[in-house]
Amino acid sequence: MTSRLQLANAIRALSMDAVQAANSGHPGAPMGMADIAEVLWNGYLKHNPNNPDWPDRDRFVLSNGHGSMLLYSLLHLSGYDLTIEDLKNFRQFHAKTAGHPEYGYAPGVETTTGPLGQGLANAVGMALAEKTLAAQFNTEKHTLIDHRTWAFLGDGCLMEGISHEACSLAGTLGLGKLVAFYDDNGISIDGEVTGWFTDDTTKRFESYGWQVIPNVDGHDHASISAAIDLALQDGEKPTLICCRTIIGKGAPNKQGTESCHGAPLGADEIAATRAALGWEHGPFEIPEAVYEGWDAKARGAEQEQDWHSRFADFSKTAPQQAEELKRRLEGTLPDTFEAQMDDYITQCAEAGTDMASRKASQQTLNTLGPLLPEMLGGSADLAGSNLTLWQGSKGVTATDASGNYVYYGVREFAMSAMMNGVALHKGFIPYGATFLIFMEYARNAVRMAALMRQRVIFVYTHDSIGLGEDGPTHQPVEQLTALRSTPNLETWRPCDTVESAVAWKMAVMRDAGPAALIFSRQTLPHQDRAEEGVKAIERGGYTLISETGELDAIIIATGSEVGLAVAAAQTLAENGRGIRVVSMPCAERFMAQEVTYRESILP
């Protein structure tokens, strides 16, 4: 029988070989965390390599994403569709095995990680989604949602401020099925961390309301197992397991130093490592006995089948709820959604009310909320200003997670990254709000949502220098440019109640990427449109006012400037000018239209 150490050494061998072949990468973390990973994946993780996406699997997040070869090795060894050739192509162009894990490429990668700390916040979001979905659908007789979220993280993740934001809230919300492993190896890129990271991590996390298991030998399988067993006994608090490890474990001349953090070990050191580990196999060579020791396909299939049996029983007892859960997990919208939203948009057009677009957004939420129970809203301590609460909002708490609204507190970055985790988990469409100016705090999480093409809705209110009294610290100027330049992000800046409703509709219906909805604090005038003009809003840009006579100029405007553009066009028209006003609430959507349409609007 293959020993646990041999199973862990397979990770070390694959990791150092892949980094060496690529002449690029990070062997230290995978080699240092190999023993922890072996215990978790072979003894506790609920997953099925045959079907990486089955709903009730455990989620595993490698927050220290530079150690990606740890994850790729685990996926390959346990039976996922990730071949040895894929590992040989580590860090190569168009490879499944990118330098940092990328969602949507290698099966089993739950989230894109790399920017340190964000994976941890994603994991908090996943655990939040699990707890909320379980509270909404589980019954006394039927447990359909019952899985854990496991996260690996390093010193860098804990140094990043987002770790404080996310972990503080995780404790407050009592996310008891979240377990994080801290790779406490004392080394970062610049060397020993004692010169810049001397936090008492145990006290820090205990103050958040976490269970902390300190001083675990990260290279002793029995100690790791005992720590996990202890973690599983506490279902009320998230758990941090602090594992003392040696970075680059097994490399006799480089382990324990920064030299093995982010560079290949080199041929000589790899040879010495093979000798030190007793690993007598060549590069990328894994004995069949090791594969057999890692193979999780049979166990995973059995675990998934057990869930399908439970779901079948639930379907017999509560068929409508079962179909609703299935729909939400698949990410499809109710059949009547589009028609009902179109009716509401027509009502907005007929009412013709002047209104701040943040208020128009809230009114739209009052229509959306009952239609979409999967909406999980929130705000970074600005609910009364962002107007993100709707008539049916109910807060999610530690003792009652069945709600549909998260009070994130002043945590813009964590809120955004947690929403990414919620979306990745499935079962929800998350939206969260702050002032547009404070998008800056969260920009990288917005970028990650776009990179992963997740349906996340970022709501930003108090747009434009119309926010005069608060001064320049609160007046967004360059933020729209940053959002609009982010690939795969649709930025909607509506000019009135009608465009606001359309913006929400399109953001919800878009399942291949996030949207940023930009709303004003000040009242905006209603713009009259013909029926075809209302429908044209969905194209992102359309002719709001047509020119009289020969076209002299086109004014393109968005949001709060549309009213100014209309007034200017009217003044110019009185002076004999043929002016067309084009409202362009979403330039990205407009640029995706066919050329003939674009040229008809902007000849």
Stockholm file with secondary structure:
# STOCKHOLM 1.0

chainA/1-603         MTSRLQLANAIRALSMDAVQAANSGHPGAPMGMADIAEVLWNGYLKHNPNNPDWPDRDRFVLSNGHGSMLLYSLLHLSGYDLTIEDLKNFRQFHAKTAGHPEYGYAPGVETTTGPLGQGLANAVGMALAEKTLAAQFNTEKHTLIDHRTWAFLGDGCLMEGISHEACSLAGTLGLGKLVAFYDDNGISIDGEVTGWFTDDTTKRFESYGWQVIPNVDGHDHASISAAIDLALQDGEKPTLICCRTIIGKGAPNKQGTESCHGAPLGADEIAATRAALGWEHGPFEIPEAVYEGWDAKARGAEQEQDWHSRFADFSKTAPQQAEELKRRLEGTLPDTFEAQMDDYITQCAEAGTDMASRKASQQTLNTLGPLLPEMLGGSADLAGSNLTLWQGSKGVTATDASGNYVYYGVREFAMSAMMNGVALHKGFIPYGATFLIFMEYARNAVRMAALMRQRVIFVYTHDSIGLGEDGPTHQPVEQLTALRSTPNLETWRPCDTVESAVAWKMAVMRDAGPAALIFSRQTLPHQDRAEEGVKAIERGGYTLISETGELDAIIIATGSEVGLAVAAAQTLAENGRGIRVVSMPCAERFMAQEVTYRESILP
#=GR chainA/1-603 SS CCCHHHHHHHHHHHHHHHHHHHTCSCCHHHHHHHHHHHHHHHHTCCCCTTCTTCTTSCEEEESSGGGHHHHHHHHHHHTCSCCHHHHHTTTCTTCSSCSSCCTTTSTTCCSCCCSTTHHHHHHHHHHHHHHHHHHHHCCSSCCCCCCCEEEEEEHHHHHSHHHHHHHHHHHHTTCTTEEEEEEECSEETTEEGGGTCCCCHHHHHHHHTCEEEEEEETTCHHHHHHHHHHHHHCSSSCEEEEEECCTTTTCTTTTTSGGGTSSCCCHHHHHHHHHHHTCCCCTTCCCHHHHHHHCCHHHHHHHHHHHHHHHHHHHHHCHHHHHHHHHHHHTCCCTTHHHHHHHHHHHHHHHCCCEEHHHHHHHHHHHHHHHCTTEEEEESSCHHHHTCCCTTCCBCCSSCCCCSEEECCSCHHHHHHHHHHHHHHSSCEEEEEEEGGGHHHHHHHHHHHHHHTCCCEEEEESCSTTCCTTCGGGCCSSHHHHHHTSTTCEEECCSSHHHHHHHHHHHHHCCSSCEEEECCSSEECCCCCCHHHHHHGGGSCEEEECCSSSCCEEEEECGGGHHHHHHHHHHHHHTTCCEEEEECSCHHHHHTSCHHHHHHHCC
#=GC SS_cons         CCCHHHHHHHHHHHHHHHHHHHTCSCCHHHHHHHHHHHHHHHHTCCCCTTCTTCTTSCEEEESSGGGHHHHHHHHHHHTCSCCHHHHHTTTCTTCSSCSSCCTTTSTTCCSCCCSTTHHHHHHHHHHHHHHHHHHHHCCSSCCCCCCCEEEEEEHHHHHSHHHHHHHHHHHHTTCTTEEEEEEECSEETTEEGGGTCCCCHHHHHHHHTCEEEEEEETTCHHHHHHHHHHHHHCSSSCEEEEEECCTTTTCTTTTTSGGGTSSCCCHHHHHHHHHHHTCCCCTTCCCHHHHHHHCCHHHHHHHHHHHHHHHHHHHHHCHHHHHHHHHHHHTCCCTTHHHHHHHHHHHHHHHCCCEEHHHHHHHHHHHHHHHCTTEEEEESSCHHHHTCCCTTCCBCCSSCCCCSEEECCSCHHHHHHHHHHHHHHSSCEEEEEEEGGGHHHHHHHHHHHHHHTCCCEEEEESCSTTCCTTCGGGCCSSHHHHHHTSTTCEEECCSSHHHHHHHHHHHHHCCSSCEEEECCSSEECCCCCCHHHHHHGGGSCEEEECCSSSCCEEEEECGGGHHHHHHHHHHHHHTTCCEEEEECSCHHHHHTSCHHHHHHHCC
//
